[in-house]
Amino acid sequence: MSDSPARTEIGDLAAYAAAVQTAVAASAAYYGEGDSPLDDDAFDRLVRGIAAYEAEHPDEVLPESPAGKVAGGAVVGDVPHTVPMLSLDNVFSAEGLRMWAARLVRRLGREVAAWSVEPKLDGMAISARYRGGRLVRLVTRGDGAAGDDVSHCAGMILGLPARLARPLTVELRGEVLMTRAQFEAANAARTAAVGTTFANPRSAAAGSLRTRDHPYKVEMTFFAYGALPVDGTDDETAARLRDLPHSRVMELVAGLGANTAAATSAPGTTATSIEGVLERVEEIAALRAGLDFGIDGIVIKADAAADQADAGLSSRAPRWAVAYKLPAVEKITRLLDVEWNVGRTGVIAPRAVLEPVEVDGSTVTYATLHNAADIERRGLMIGDHVTVYKAGDVIPRVEAPVVHLRSGQERPVEIPAACPRCGDEIDASQQRWRCVRGRACHAVVSVRYAVARDQFDIEGLGEGRIDQLIATGLITDFADLFTLTHEQVIALDRMGETSTTALLAAIEGAKAKPLNKVFCALGVRGTGRSMSRRIARHFATMDAIRAADAAAFQEVEGVGPERAAVLVAEIAELAPLIDKLVAAGVTMTEPGAAGPAAREAPGEDAPSLPLAGMSVVATGAMSGPLDGLSRDRVNELIERAGGTASSSVSARTSLLVAGERAGSKKARAERLGIEIVTPEEFAARVAAFL
């Protein structure tokens, strides 16, 4: 990644003046009502462009320019800060971080004792002042020297105790943000009260903090990132806050009852080298998609108090801390249309068609819209500017319309009155609408899914051949494949004796696939390859699966009450298809699985599996007996041997299979003291299941 981030190109004085005006207005809107017309990335690009123009034309710099100012110079509060609340300088690559660290080492004249590494939470910075352990005032960052009093919001912010665990006089500093769930709830409340939504969680938090009279209830969350003494702090506490390393200060803050990053799946940690810092940066970045709140980078600080004191501050930022910025995962673009697609189970799913926009390194033209109710609740209209969110490999989704940018030319989204594929009725009894014909509405997709590599893996059944089989009426679902005759297949276009024999042999061989493949082929809502393996391993036979109620399904790892109810209903609906598979001689058992009856039989021991009760992560390139196996095949092997396959290393991980280029997962496992084995050692442990 380059450490020269993209910027808006500004060619002359007129363009520069217009850019300054745009940036100042956007900053004022964001720090006012939280409704900036620019997303964070667009604003940052604009300010970088302004700064670049000013560097080349120092005589033309306008006094209102936002470059180099805290909060873009837009906010002047009336409550002075005890110590300035500064911004952070940014780096954008590993090389940029190394260069910054080298400058700090030169300034100090010594190596940095240790580095603190924490997620950079995407919220609104505030200070919380406590006197005798009681919260007495909340102040926004403002221009860094003074901010606004937002104490009226104290009761709306989780993680910010009204009273500390000890009666200390102290100031906590941190970010106020909205989690995904809080953002959804706030949008629902705001829509009901005033008919509009927030653009994104960050602007929702900013706007809600500044609104004194709320016509609706919102909830936010506080995460502390620092603490400092104030007038009235006792000498012992003041000395600890000044002299302890930052990491120890955060432990103290957590002990007082305030939220810190330690309470999340991306806790802060320390490293003794920049290479160790970069490993932690990779780990936090990998967790980004699964976090319940937004992060836009990772903060790296000199951990020791002496290093911080000796490094000092610039007018805008501390010299001992920097933000490693991650690619933007949120952009504003235009909603051009909504398409209604029918999936293999008959679910009718809307999809947003977007004006192409680059998000997190890829061009996004489509995004998820969950259902019709979701569209109506968000108040989306064709032509709206919308906030699009994407993190990691997660499919992009539309967060909300940017209502204040509406021109009056927008039009309502047309909700279908009938199935958009077959024209039959829609079952709207649940939030996710379905065609009343269910899987029969889109038999082609259902069959294609069932015969794919991770299900029955029937070679010779390409899309064209499946279309032909359905069009000629030879099959109506994938169970019919197992009753095809030689005469029926050879009569198809472009099918000779050799190809017919090969196809029928492949279909016959698919009958022997284990239960987990059969169950996955059914396409039960709420399941995939991994969940199908868990269900098959738990129940051992299709009969046991069909007899299970919701309570029995909840005994399977990862199945909660809602999913369990869906599983029971789906399996009942699939009964005719399952009956056809049984009659055709398809395997309905899972090799090596005992099933509930065997596990509960008195006096009998359950079969001993080498990975029983273990959470196993495989990473890096596999070698030896596992050479060439895909990650999904390795995960399947883990679960056949009794373990649970996971994709991330945590304190709950029992074993890491580390191949070549294992990277940050191996480093994290080493820090956590998790057992690490090579692919060859792992293969020997599960040899009976290879």
BELCORUR-V231156 format. One record per backbone hydrogen bond with DSSP energy under -1.0 kcal/mol. CO is the residue of the C=O (numbers start at 1). NH is the residue of the N-H. E is the energy in kcal/mol with one decimal. If there is no record, write none. Layout:
# BELCORUR-V231156
CO|NH|E, CO|NH|E
This chain:
# BELCORUR-V231156
12|16|-2.3, 13|17|-2.7, 14|18|-2.2, 15|19|-2.3, 16|20|-2.5, 17|21|-2.2, 18|22|-2.5, 19|23|-2.7, 20|24|-2.6, 21|25|-2.2, 22|26|-2.5, 23|27|-2.6, 24|28|-2.5, 25|29|-2.2, 26|30|-2.5, 27|31|-2.7, 29|34|-1.8, 29|35|-1.3, 39|43|-2.4, 40|44|-2.6, 41|45|-2.5, 42|46|-2.0, 43|47|-2.5, 44|48|-2.4, 45|8|-2.1, 45|49|-2.0, 46|50|-2.2, 47|51|-2.6, 48|52|-2.3, 49|53|-2.2, 50|54|-2.4, 51|55|-1.9, 52|56|-1.4, 53|57|-1.8, 57|60|-2.0, 62|65|-1.7, 66|69|-1.8, 69|72|-1.8, 70|73|-2.1, 71|74|-1.7, 79|147|-2.4, 89|323|-2.9, 91|325|-2.7, 93|97|-2.0, 94|98|-2.4, 95|99|-2.3, 96|100|-2.2, 97|101|-2.7, 98|102|-2.3, 99|103|-2.0, 100|104|-2.0, 101|105|-2.4, 102|106|-2.2, 103|107|-2.2, 104|108|-2.5, 105|109|-2.2, 114|303|-2.7, 115|271|-2.2, 116|301|-2.4, 117|269|-2.1, 118|299|-3.1, 120|296|-1.8, 121|123|-1.4, 124|176|-2.6, 125|141|-1.6, 126|174|-2.2, 127|139|-2.3, 128|172|-2.7, 129|136|-3.0, 129|137|-1.3, 130|170|-1.2, 131|134|-1.7, 133|164|-2.9, 134|131|-2.6, 137|129|-2.9, 138|150|-2.5, 139|127|-2.7, 141|144|-2.1, 144|85|-2.5, 145|81|-2.8, 146|77|-1.0, 146|143|-1.7, 147|79|-2.4, 148|140|-2.4, 150|153|-2.1, 151|154|-1.9, 153|156|-2.4, 154|157|-1.3, 156|220|-2.9, 158|222|-2.9, 159|259|-2.3, 162|135|-2.7, 166|168|-2.5, 168|133|-2.7, 170|130|-3.0, 171|228|-2.1, 172|128|-3.5, 173|225|-3.3, 173|226|-1.5, 174|126|-2.5, 175|223|-2.2, 176|124|-2.6, 177|221|-3.0, 179|183|-2.6, 180|184|-2.2, 181|185|-2.3, 182|186|-2.7, 183|187|-2.5, 184|188|-2.2, 185|189|-2.4, 186|190|-2.8, 187|191|-2.8, 188|192|-2.0, 189|193|-1.7, 190|194|-3.4, 191|195|-1.2, 200|204|-2.1, 201|205|-2.2, 202|206|-2.4, 203|207|-2.8, 204|208|-2.2, 205|209|-2.1, 206|210|-1.3, 220|158|-3.3, 221|177|-2.7, 223|175|-2.4, 226|173|-2.5, 228|171|-2.1, 230|233|-2.5, 234|238|-2.7, 235|239|-2.5, 236|240|-2.1, 237|241|-2.6, 238|242|-1.9, 239|243|-2.3, 240|244|-2.6, 245|249|-2.2, 246|250|-2.2, 247|251|-1.2, 248|252|-2.1, 249|253|-2.5, 250|254|-2.3, 251|255|-2.0, 252|256|-1.1, 253|258|-1.5, 254|257|-1.4, 256|165|-2.1, 259|224|-3.2, 260|263|-2.0, 261|264|-2.1, 269|117|-3.1, 271|115|-3.4, 273|277|-2.0, 274|278|-2.5, 275|279|-1.7, 276|280|-1.8, 277|281|-2.4, 278|282|-2.1, 279|283|-1.9, 280|284|-2.6, 281|285|-2.5, 282|286|-2.1, 283|287|-1.3, 287|290|-1.3, 288|291|-1.1, 292|180|-2.5, 294|122|-2.6, 296|326|-1.9, 297|120|-3.0, 298|324|-3.5, 299|118|-2.3, 300|322|-2.2, 301|116|-3.2, 303|246|-3.1, 304|308|-1.9, 305|309|-2.5, 306|310|-2.3, 307|311|-1.9, 308|312|-2.1, 312|319|-2.3, 316|87|-2.0, 317|314|-3.0, 320|302|-2.3, 322|300|-2.8, 323|91|-2.5, 324|298|-1.9, 328|360|-1.9, 329|390|-3.3, 331|388|-3.4, 333|386|-3.4, 334|355|-2.4, 335|383|-3.1, 337|353|-2.9, 339|351|-2.8, 341|349|-3.1, 343|346|-1.6, 346|435|-2.6, 347|343|-2.8, 349|341|-2.7, 350|369|-1.2, 351|339|-2.9, 352|367|-1.5, 353|336|-2.6, 353|337|-1.5, 357|364|-3.3, 359|362|-1.6, 362|359|-3.1, 364|357|-1.6, 365|354|-3.3, 367|352|-2.6, 368|398|-1.6, 371|375|-1.8, 372|376|-2.2, 373|377|-2.7, 374|378|-2.2, 375|380|-1.7, 381|384|-2.0, 382|411|-1.9, 384|335|-3.0, 385|402|-3.4, 386|333|-2.3, 387|399|-3.2, 388|331|-2.2, 389|397|-2.4, 391|394|-2.3, 396|368|-3.1, 397|389|-3.0, 400|387|-2.6, 401|403|-1.3, 402|405|-1.9, 403|406|-1.9, 411|382|-2.6, 419|423|-1.8, 424|419|-3.2, 425|436|-2.2, 427|434|-1.7, 433|348|-2.9, 434|427|-3.8, 435|438|-2.2, 437|440|-1.6, 438|441|-1.5, 439|442|-1.0, 442|446|-1.8, 443|447|-2.7, 444|448|-2.5, 445|449|-2.3, 446|450|-2.0, 447|451|-2.0, 449|452|-1.1, 450|456|-2.4, 451|458|-1.6, 452|455|-1.8, 452|457|-2.4, 458|461|-1.3, 462|466|-2.2, 463|467|-2.6, 464|468|-2.0, 465|469|-2.4, 466|470|-2.2, 467|471|-2.7, 468|472|-2.1, 469|474|-1.6, 469|475|-1.3, 470|473|-1.3, 477|480|-1.0, 478|481|-1.0, 479|482|-1.2, 480|483|-1.5, 481|484|-1.3, 485|489|-2.1, 486|490|-2.5, 489|492|-1.7, 492|495|-1.2, 496|500|-2.2, 497|501|-2.4, 498|502|-2.3, 499|503|-2.3, 500|504|-2.5, 501|505|-2.0, 502|506|-2.1, 503|507|-2.4, 504|508|-2.3, 505|509|-2.4, 506|510|-1.6, 509|512|-1.4, 510|513|-1.7, 511|587|-3.1, 514|518|-1.7, 515|519|-3.2, 516|520|-2.0, 517|521|-2.2, 518|522|-1.1, 520|523|-1.5, 524|527|-1.6, 528|532|-2.4, 529|533|-1.9, 530|534|-2.0, 531|535|-2.5, 532|536|-2.5, 533|537|-2.7, 534|538|-2.3, 535|539|-2.6, 536|540|-2.5, 539|541|-1.1, 540|590|-2.3, 541|545|-1.7, 542|546|-2.7, 543|547|-1.5, 549|553|-1.9, 550|554|-1.6, 552|555|-1.2, 553|556|-1.9, 556|559|-2.0, 560|564|-2.6, 561|565|-2.0, 562|566|-1.8, 563|567|-2.6, 564|568|-2.2, 565|569|-2.1, 566|570|-3.0, 567|571|-2.6, 568|572|-1.8, 569|573|-2.0, 570|574|-1.9, 572|575|-1.1, 574|578|-2.6, 575|579|-2.7, 576|580|-1.8, 577|581|-1.8, 578|582|-2.5, 579|583|-2.5, 580|584|-1.5, 581|586|-2.3, 582|585|-1.5, 588|542|-2.2, 589|515|-1.8, 590|593|-1.9, 595|599|-1.9, 596|600|-1.9, 601|604|-1.6, 609|612|-1.6, 611|614|-2.4, 614|644|-2.8, 615|654|-2.8, 615|655|-1.7, 616|646|-2.5, 617|657|-3.1, 619|659|-3.0, 621|660|-1.7, 623|626|-1.6, 624|627|-1.9, 626|629|-2.2, 630|634|-2.1, 631|635|-2.5, 632|636|-2.2, 633|637|-2.0, 634|638|-2.3, 635|639|-2.1, 636|640|-2.2, 637|641|-1.7, 638|643|-2.4, 639|642|-1.3, 641|611|-2.5, 644|616|-2.8, 650|653|-1.7, 655|617|-2.3, 656|677|-2.7, 657|619|-2.7, 660|621|-2.4, 663|667|-1.6, 664|668|-2.6, 665|669|-2.3, 666|670|-2.3, 667|671|-2.0, 668|672|-2.0, 669|674|-2.6, 675|656|-2.5, 677|658|-2.6, 678|682|-2.5, 679|683|-2.5, 680|684|-1.8, 681|685|-1.5, 682|686|-1.7, 686|689|-2.4, 687|690|-1.2
